[in-house]
Amino acid sequence: MKRTILAFIILLSNQLFSQKIPFQLLPSGHIVVKANIEGKEGNFIFDTGGGINLFFTDFAKDLKQKTSYNFFTAFRATGERIDVPLFKSDEITFAGTQFKNMPYSTFDMKLDGLNGLISLPMLKDKDFIIDFNKKEIELVPIDPLKNKKSFDIQLSTHADHSIDIFTYIQLNDQYKIQVMLDSGAGNNSFWLSDKLIPLLKIDKDKLKLTERKSEFNENVMTKYYSGTINSISNEYAHLKDPNVVFVDGLIYEGKTSINWLGNKLGFSLKNKKIYVLD
């Protein structure tokens, strides 16, 4: 009888302290999750590089707050400035957990089947795990004593409205740079500053040049130089001959996706760690 009661207590404890939500993994590697914003359910890209929750205008028109004199100014990785209104949502339900008074912005954009981006500010005090094999996100405390395989991250915040995460990696097993970790980039995305081309002793004329208009402002054009380098690595992952893109005007030393770091990753923003769980 005691064993039965103990098993029930453990099960109840797991239900209270561990919340999971399945996600759809698009062919591009983008993570799509469901969330309920003030009673309205939508599909959102889970974007560790988004900085702030962003809801598309068609979705946001049904939310409680219609206008705002507050605003948020952000800079995309390409250096493009974006000025957006700043709101606060009464309540967001995500992975069975409620979040109150979360900042968000809106933008007039349409992507089939998507209603915006869910980003990191609401998870600043909650550890979470992204499991690419099971295709689920779990909100659960991570015990650092039981999970020794970890590396440091750095946080970039703006007036408590936005959070982005960074870490250090090595290029060609030689040059240490700091990169933003961006799940919103999809799989195997490696952007590097064009300032690193001479450092890596690459002939710029041999790189493939493309120019693309911004999705936010068609008057903004950015140059991208595609090629390969010898390697990208950190303590636990090593990629040989990865395809990379050198971006003209990139405001970071680099920006990468997260899938290459492991199949199961635990994030603790409060401890500034990412745990490699698989």
Buried (B, 14 or more C-beta within 10 A) or exposed (E): EEEEEEEEEEEEEEEEEBBBBEBEBBEEBBBBBBBEBBEEEBBBBBBBBBBBBBBBEEBBEEBEBEEBEEEBEBEBBBBBEBEBBBBBBEBBBBBEBEBEEBBBBBBEBEEEEBBBBBBBBBBEEBBBBBBBEBEBBBBBEBEBEEBEEBBEBEEEBBEEBBBBBBBBBBBEEEEEBEBBBBBBBBBBBBBBBBEBBEBBEBEEEEBEEEEEEBEBEEEBEBBBBEBEBBBBBBBEBEBEEBEBBBBBEBBBBBBBBBBBBBEBBBBBBEBEBBBBBE
